[in-house]
Amino acid sequence: MTRKRRQDRPPDIEVGAKVKARKLRFRRKPETNVEFEGGTRVRSDERIEDVELETDSRSERRNLPDEVEPGVTYRDVEVGWVAEARARIRDEEEDEEES
């Protein structure tokens, strides 16, 4: 799996969420981590090919810092998150270059 962001075409899969809160307070500093992976195989008339996924995720925050402090009340908070994936079938030329 390749984890990089490609801007040359829109994602094949995109999943997102948006959350709003009037008040938000953390008792302790949260530990966050986002991981996703996967792949598949595609069968054509000629052969079966592995499909590689190029993935990316990002978030946008309003009135909430990247690192929150325990006990602080944050007001009028918005958080948006999106994960994207693009499927890519390796070209024979790429296979030869890596050999």
Phi and psi in radians as a Rosetta constraint file:
Dihedral C 1 N 2 CA 2 C 2 CIRCULARHARMONIC -1.875 0.35
Dihedral N 2 CA 2 C 2 N 3 CIRCULARHARMONIC 2.246 0.35
Dihedral C 2 N 3 CA 3 C 3 CIRCULARHARMONIC -1.880 0.35
Dihedral N 3 CA 3 C 3 N 4 CIRCULARHARMONIC 1.565 0.35
Dihedral C 3 N 4 CA 4 C 4 CIRCULARHARMONIC -2.625 0.35
Dihedral N 4 CA 4 C 4 N 5 CIRCULARHARMONIC 2.819 0.35
Dihedral C 4 N 5 CA 5 C 5 CIRCULARHARMONIC -1.810 0.35
Dihedral N 5 CA 5 C 5 N 6 CIRCULARHARMONIC 2.249 0.35
Dihedral C 5 N 6 CA 6 C 6 CIRCULARHARMONIC -2.066 0.35
Dihedral N 6 CA 6 C 6 N 7 CIRCULARHARMONIC 2.222 0.35
Dihedral C 6 N 7 CA 7 C 7 CIRCULARHARMONIC -1.689 0.35
Dihedral N 7 CA 7 C 7 N 8 CIRCULARHARMONIC -0.072 0.35
Dihedral C 7 N 8 CA 8 C 8 CIRCULARHARMONIC -1.301 0.35
Dihedral N 8 CA 8 C 8 N 9 CIRCULARHARMONIC -0.244 0.35
Dihedral C 8 N 9 CA 9 C 9 CIRCULARHARMONIC -2.709 0.35
Dihedral N 9 CA 9 C 9 N 10 CIRCULARHARMONIC 2.749 0.35
Dihedral C 9 N 10 CA 10 C 10 CIRCULARHARMONIC -1.183 0.35
Dihedral N 10 CA 10 C 10 N 11 CIRCULARHARMONIC 2.766 0.35
Dihedral C 10 N 11 CA 11 C 11 CIRCULARHARMONIC -1.187 0.35
Dihedral N 11 CA 11 C 11 N 12 CIRCULARHARMONIC 2.651 0.35
Dihedral C 11 N 12 CA 12 C 12 CIRCULARHARMONIC -1.356 0.35
Dihedral N 12 CA 12 C 12 N 13 CIRCULARHARMONIC -0.573 0.35
Dihedral C 12 N 13 CA 13 C 13 CIRCULARHARMONIC -2.320 0.35
Dihedral N 13 CA 13 C 13 N 14 CIRCULARHARMONIC 2.361 0.35
Dihedral C 13 N 14 CA 14 C 14 CIRCULARHARMONIC -2.477 0.35
Dihedral N 14 CA 14 C 14 N 15 CIRCULARHARMONIC 2.240 0.35
Dihedral C 14 N 15 CA 15 C 15 CIRCULARHARMONIC -2.228 0.35
Dihedral N 15 CA 15 C 15 N 16 CIRCULARHARMONIC 2.376 0.35
Dihedral C 15 N 16 CA 16 C 16 CIRCULARHARMONIC -2.552 0.35
Dihedral N 16 CA 16 C 16 N 17 CIRCULARHARMONIC 2.934 0.35
Dihedral C 16 N 17 CA 17 C 17 CIRCULARHARMONIC -2.616 0.35
Dihedral N 17 CA 17 C 17 N 18 CIRCULARHARMONIC 2.679 0.35
Dihedral C 17 N 18 CA 18 C 18 CIRCULARHARMONIC -2.410 0.35
Dihedral N 18 CA 18 C 18 N 19 CIRCULARHARMONIC 2.356 0.35
Dihedral C 18 N 19 CA 19 C 19 CIRCULARHARMONIC -2.262 0.35
Dihedral N 19 CA 19 C 19 N 20 CIRCULARHARMONIC 2.431 0.35
Dihedral C 19 N 20 CA 20 C 20 CIRCULARHARMONIC -2.194 0.35
Dihedral N 20 CA 20 C 20 N 21 CIRCULARHARMONIC 2.562 0.35
Dihedral C 20 N 21 CA 21 C 21 CIRCULARHARMONIC -2.579 0.35
Dihedral N 21 CA 21 C 21 N 22 CIRCULARHARMONIC 2.430 0.35
Dihedral C 21 N 22 CA 22 C 22 CIRCULARHARMONIC -1.247 0.35
Dihedral N 22 CA 22 C 22 N 23 CIRCULARHARMONIC -0.744 0.35
Dihedral C 22 N 23 CA 23 C 23 CIRCULARHARMONIC -2.417 0.35
Dihedral N 23 CA 23 C 23 N 24 CIRCULARHARMONIC 2.469 0.35
Dihedral C 23 N 24 CA 24 C 24 CIRCULARHARMONIC -2.546 0.35
Dihedral N 24 CA 24 C 24 N 25 CIRCULARHARMONIC 2.257 0.35
Dihedral C 24 N 25 CA 25 C 25 CIRCULARHARMONIC -2.390 0.35
Dihedral N 25 CA 25 C 25 N 26 CIRCULARHARMONIC 2.425 0.35
Dihedral C 25 N 26 CA 26 C 26 CIRCULARHARMONIC -1.833 0.35
Dihedral N 26 CA 26 C 26 N 27 CIRCULARHARMONIC 2.330 0.35
Dihedral C 26 N 27 CA 27 C 27 CIRCULARHARMONIC -1.298 0.35
Dihedral N 27 CA 27 C 27 N 28 CIRCULARHARMONIC -0.617 0.35
Dihedral C 27 N 28 CA 28 C 28 CIRCULARHARMONIC -2.466 0.35
Dihedral N 28 CA 28 C 28 N 29 CIRCULARHARMONIC 2.882 0.35
Dihedral C 28 N 29 CA 29 C 29 CIRCULARHARMONIC -1.194 0.35
Dihedral N 29 CA 29 C 29 N 30 CIRCULARHARMONIC 2.144 0.35
Dihedral C 29 N 30 CA 30 C 30 CIRCULARHARMONIC -1.284 0.35
Dihedral N 30 CA 30 C 30 N 31 CIRCULARHARMONIC 2.607 0.35
Dihedral C 30 N 31 CA 31 C 31 CIRCULARHARMONIC -1.845 0.35
Dihedral N 31 CA 31 C 31 N 32 CIRCULARHARMONIC 2.084 0.35
Dihedral C 31 N 32 CA 32 C 32 CIRCULARHARMONIC -2.114 0.35
Dihedral N 32 CA 32 C 32 N 33 CIRCULARHARMONIC 2.553 0.35
Dihedral C 32 N 33 CA 33 C 33 CIRCULARHARMONIC -2.776 0.35
Dihedral N 33 CA 33 C 33 N 34 CIRCULARHARMONIC 2.327 0.35
Dihedral C 33 N 34 CA 34 C 34 CIRCULARHARMONIC -2.105 0.35
Dihedral N 34 CA 34 C 34 N 35 CIRCULARHARMONIC 2.170 0.35
Dihedral C 34 N 35 CA 35 C 35 CIRCULARHARMONIC -2.405 0.35
Dihedral N 35 CA 35 C 35 N 36 CIRCULARHARMONIC 2.380 0.35
Dihedral C 35 N 36 CA 36 C 36 CIRCULARHARMONIC -2.614 0.35
Dihedral N 36 CA 36 C 36 N 37 CIRCULARHARMONIC 2.574 0.35
Dihedral C 36 N 37 CA 37 C 37 CIRCULARHARMONIC -2.683 0.35
Dihedral N 37 CA 37 C 37 N 38 CIRCULARHARMONIC 2.948 0.35
Dihedral C 37 N 38 CA 38 C 38 CIRCULARHARMONIC 2.850 0.35
Dihedral N 38 CA 38 C 38 N 39 CIRCULARHARMONIC 3.094 0.35
Dihedral C 38 N 39 CA 39 C 39 CIRCULARHARMONIC -3.115 0.35
Dihedral N 39 CA 39 C 39 N 40 CIRCULARHARMONIC 3.039 0.35
Dihedral C 39 N 40 CA 40 C 40 CIRCULARHARMONIC -2.746 0.35
Dihedral N 40 CA 40 C 40 N 41 CIRCULARHARMONIC 3.131 0.35
Dihedral C 40 N 41 CA 41 C 41 CIRCULARHARMONIC -2.175 0.35
Dihedral N 41 CA 41 C 41 N 42 CIRCULARHARMONIC 2.493 0.35
Dihedral C 41 N 42 CA 42 C 42 CIRCULARHARMONIC -2.067 0.35
Dihedral N 42 CA 42 C 42 N 43 CIRCULARHARMONIC 2.305 0.35
Dihedral C 42 N 43 CA 43 C 43 CIRCULARHARMONIC -1.802 0.35
Dihedral N 43 CA 43 C 43 N 44 CIRCULARHARMONIC 2.204 0.35
Dihedral C 43 N 44 CA 44 C 44 CIRCULARHARMONIC -1.932 0.35
Dihedral N 44 CA 44 C 44 N 45 CIRCULARHARMONIC -3.129 0.35
Dihedral C 44 N 45 CA 45 C 45 CIRCULARHARMONIC -1.110 0.35
Dihedral N 45 CA 45 C 45 N 46 CIRCULARHARMONIC -0.493 0.35
Dihedral C 45 N 46 CA 46 C 46 CIRCULARHARMONIC -1.625 0.35
Dihedral N 46 CA 46 C 46 N 47 CIRCULARHARMONIC -0.606 0.35
Dihedral C 46 N 47 CA 47 C 47 CIRCULARHARMONIC -2.903 0.35
Dihedral N 47 CA 47 C 47 N 48 CIRCULARHARMONIC 3.047 0.35
Dihedral C 47 N 48 CA 48 C 48 CIRCULARHARMONIC -1.853 0.35
Dihedral N 48 CA 48 C 48 N 49 CIRCULARHARMONIC 2.279 0.35
Dihedral C 48 N 49 CA 49 C 49 CIRCULARHARMONIC -2.144 0.35
Dihedral N 49 CA 49 C 49 N 50 CIRCULARHARMONIC 2.484 0.35
Dihedral C 49 N 50 CA 50 C 50 CIRCULARHARMONIC -1.364 0.35
Dihedral N 50 CA 50 C 50 N 51 CIRCULARHARMONIC 2.458 0.35
Dihedral C 50 N 51 CA 51 C 51 CIRCULARHARMONIC -1.915 0.35
Dihedral N 51 CA 51 C 51 N 52 CIRCULARHARMONIC 2.190 0.35
Dihedral C 51 N 52 CA 52 C 52 CIRCULARHARMONIC -1.682 0.35
Dihedral N 52 CA 52 C 52 N 53 CIRCULARHARMONIC 2.512 0.35
Dihedral C 52 N 53 CA 53 C 53 CIRCULARHARMONIC -1.857 0.35
Dihedral N 53 CA 53 C 53 N 54 CIRCULARHARMONIC 2.332 0.35
Dihedral C 53 N 54 CA 54 C 54 CIRCULARHARMONIC -1.797 0.35
Dihedral N 54 CA 54 C 54 N 55 CIRCULARHARMONIC 2.122 0.35
Dihedral C 54 N 55 CA 55 C 55 CIRCULARHARMONIC -2.147 0.35
Dihedral N 55 CA 55 C 55 N 56 CIRCULARHARMONIC 2.766 0.35
Dihedral C 55 N 56 CA 56 C 56 CIRCULARHARMONIC -2.779 0.35
Dihedral N 56 CA 56 C 56 N 57 CIRCULARHARMONIC 2.628 0.35
Dihedral C 56 N 57 CA 57 C 57 CIRCULARHARMONIC -2.505 0.35
Dihedral N 57 CA 57 C 57 N 58 CIRCULARHARMONIC 2.675 0.35
Dihedral C 57 N 58 CA 58 C 58 CIRCULARHARMONIC -2.732 0.35
Dihedral N 58 CA 58 C 58 N 59 CIRCULARHARMONIC 2.817 0.35
Dihedral C 58 N 59 CA 59 C 59 CIRCULARHARMONIC -2.377 0.35
Dihedral N 59 CA 59 C 59 N 60 CIRCULARHARMONIC 2.733 0.35
Dihedral C 59 N 60 CA 60 C 60 CIRCULARHARMONIC -2.232 0.35
Dihedral N 60 CA 60 C 60 N 61 CIRCULARHARMONIC 2.411 0.35
Dihedral C 60 N 61 CA 61 C 61 CIRCULARHARMONIC -2.222 0.35
Dihedral N 61 CA 61 C 61 N 62 CIRCULARHARMONIC 2.552 0.35
Dihedral C 61 N 62 CA 62 C 62 CIRCULARHARMONIC -2.205 0.35
Dihedral N 62 CA 62 C 62 N 63 CIRCULARHARMONIC 2.226 0.35
Dihedral C 62 N 63 CA 63 C 63 CIRCULARHARMONIC 1.089 0.35
Dihedral N 63 CA 63 C 63 N 64 CIRCULARHARMONIC 0.490 0.35
Dihedral C 63 N 64 CA 64 C 64 CIRCULARHARMONIC -2.540 0.35
Dihedral N 64 CA 64 C 64 N 65 CIRCULARHARMONIC 2.066 0.35
Dihedral C 64 N 65 CA 65 C 65 CIRCULARHARMONIC -1.246 0.35
Dihedral N 65 CA 65 C 65 N 66 CIRCULARHARMONIC 2.867 0.35
Dihedral C 65 N 66 CA 66 C 66 CIRCULARHARMONIC -1.061 0.35
Dihedral N 66 CA 66 C 66 N 67 CIRCULARHARMONIC -0.667 0.35
Dihedral C 66 N 67 CA 67 C 67 CIRCULARHARMONIC -2.023 0.35
Dihedral N 67 CA 67 C 67 N 68 CIRCULARHARMONIC 1.924 0.35
Dihedral C 67 N 68 CA 68 C 68 CIRCULARHARMONIC -1.465 0.35
Dihedral N 68 CA 68 C 68 N 69 CIRCULARHARMONIC 2.733 0.35
Dihedral C 68 N 69 CA 69 C 69 CIRCULARHARMONIC -1.876 0.35
Dihedral N 69 CA 69 C 69 N 70 CIRCULARHARMONIC 2.344 0.35
Dihedral C 69 N 70 CA 70 C 70 CIRCULARHARMONIC -1.077 0.35
Dihedral N 70 CA 70 C 70 N 71 CIRCULARHARMONIC 2.454 0.35
Dihedral C 70 N 71 CA 71 C 71 CIRCULARHARMONIC 1.473 0.35
Dihedral N 71 CA 71 C 71 N 72 CIRCULARHARMONIC -0.185 0.35
Dihedral C 71 N 72 CA 72 C 72 CIRCULARHARMONIC -1.525 0.35
Dihedral N 72 CA 72 C 72 N 73 CIRCULARHARMONIC 2.357 0.35
Dihedral C 72 N 73 CA 73 C 73 CIRCULARHARMONIC -1.646 0.35
Dihedral N 73 CA 73 C 73 N 74 CIRCULARHARMONIC 2.110 0.35
Dihedral C 73 N 74 CA 74 C 74 CIRCULARHARMONIC -1.762 0.35
Dihedral N 74 CA 74 C 74 N 75 CIRCULARHARMONIC 2.398 0.35
Dihedral C 74 N 75 CA 75 C 75 CIRCULARHARMONIC -2.041 0.35
Dihedral N 75 CA 75 C 75 N 76 CIRCULARHARMONIC 2.619 0.35
Dihedral C 75 N 76 CA 76 C 76 CIRCULARHARMONIC 0.861 0.35
Dihedral N 76 CA 76 C 76 N 77 CIRCULARHARMONIC 1.024 0.35
Dihedral C 76 N 77 CA 77 C 77 CIRCULARHARMONIC -1.617 0.35
Dihedral N 77 CA 77 C 77 N 78 CIRCULARHARMONIC 2.469 0.35
Dihedral C 77 N 78 CA 78 C 78 CIRCULARHARMONIC -2.372 0.35
Dihedral N 78 CA 78 C 78 N 79 CIRCULARHARMONIC 2.372 0.35
Dihedral C 78 N 79 CA 79 C 79 CIRCULARHARMONIC -2.321 0.35
Dihedral N 79 CA 79 C 79 N 80 CIRCULARHARMONIC 2.230 0.35
Dihedral C 79 N 80 CA 80 C 80 CIRCULARHARMONIC -2.049 0.35
Dihedral N 80 CA 80 C 80 N 81 CIRCULARHARMONIC 2.453 0.35
Dihedral C 80 N 81 CA 81 C 81 CIRCULARHARMONIC -2.401 0.35
Dihedral N 81 CA 81 C 81 N 82 CIRCULARHARMONIC 2.487 0.35
Dihedral C 81 N 82 CA 82 C 82 CIRCULARHARMONIC -2.483 0.35
Dihedral N 82 CA 82 C 82 N 83 CIRCULARHARMONIC 2.478 0.35
Dihedral C 82 N 83 CA 83 C 83 CIRCULARHARMONIC -2.127 0.35
Dihedral N 83 CA 83 C 83 N 84 CIRCULARHARMONIC 2.408 0.35
Dihedral C 83 N 84 CA 84 C 84 CIRCULARHARMONIC -2.260 0.35
Dihedral N 84 CA 84 C 84 N 85 CIRCULARHARMONIC 2.655 0.35
Dihedral C 84 N 85 CA 85 C 85 CIRCULARHARMONIC -2.519 0.35
Dihedral N 85 CA 85 C 85 N 86 CIRCULARHARMONIC 2.476 0.35
Dihedral C 85 N 86 CA 86 C 86 CIRCULARHARMONIC -2.155 0.35
Dihedral N 86 CA 86 C 86 N 87 CIRCULARHARMONIC 2.285 0.35
Dihedral C 86 N 87 CA 87 C 87 CIRCULARHARMONIC -1.512 0.35
Dihedral N 87 CA 87 C 87 N 88 CIRCULARHARMONIC 2.433 0.35
Dihedral C 87 N 88 CA 88 C 88 CIRCULARHARMONIC -2.447 0.35
Dihedral N 88 CA 88 C 88 N 89 CIRCULARHARMONIC 2.192 0.35
Dihedral C 88 N 89 CA 89 C 89 CIRCULARHARMONIC -1.652 0.35
Dihedral N 89 CA 89 C 89 N 90 CIRCULARHARMONIC 2.191 0.35
Dihedral C 89 N 90 CA 90 C 90 CIRCULARHARMONIC -1.144 0.35
Dihedral N 90 CA 90 C 90 N 91 CIRCULARHARMONIC 2.369 0.35
Dihedral C 90 N 91 CA 91 C 91 CIRCULARHARMONIC -1.378 0.35
Dihedral N 91 CA 91 C 91 N 92 CIRCULARHARMONIC 2.670 0.35
Dihedral C 91 N 92 CA 92 C 92 CIRCULARHARMONIC -1.053 0.35
Dihedral N 92 CA 92 C 92 N 93 CIRCULARHARMONIC -0.596 0.35
Dihedral C 92 N 93 CA 93 C 93 CIRCULARHARMONIC -1.100 0.35
Dihedral N 93 CA 93 C 93 N 94 CIRCULARHARMONIC -0.704 0.35
Dihedral C 93 N 94 CA 94 C 94 CIRCULARHARMONIC -1.109 0.35
Dihedral N 94 CA 94 C 94 N 95 CIRCULARHARMONIC -0.701 0.35
Dihedral C 94 N 95 CA 95 C 95 CIRCULARHARMONIC -1.068 0.35
Dihedral N 95 CA 95 C 95 N 96 CIRCULARHARMONIC -0.741 0.35
Dihedral C 95 N 96 CA 96 C 96 CIRCULARHARMONIC -1.179 0.35
Dihedral N 96 CA 96 C 96 N 97 CIRCULARHARMONIC -0.658 0.35
Dihedral C 96 N 97 CA 97 C 97 CIRCULARHARMONIC -1.101 0.35
Dihedral N 97 CA 97 C 97 N 98 CIRCULARHARMONIC -0.645 0.35
Dihedral C 97 N 98 CA 98 C 98 CIRCULARHARMONIC -1.371 0.35
Dihedral N 98 CA 98 C 98 N 99 CIRCULARHARMONIC -0.304 0.35
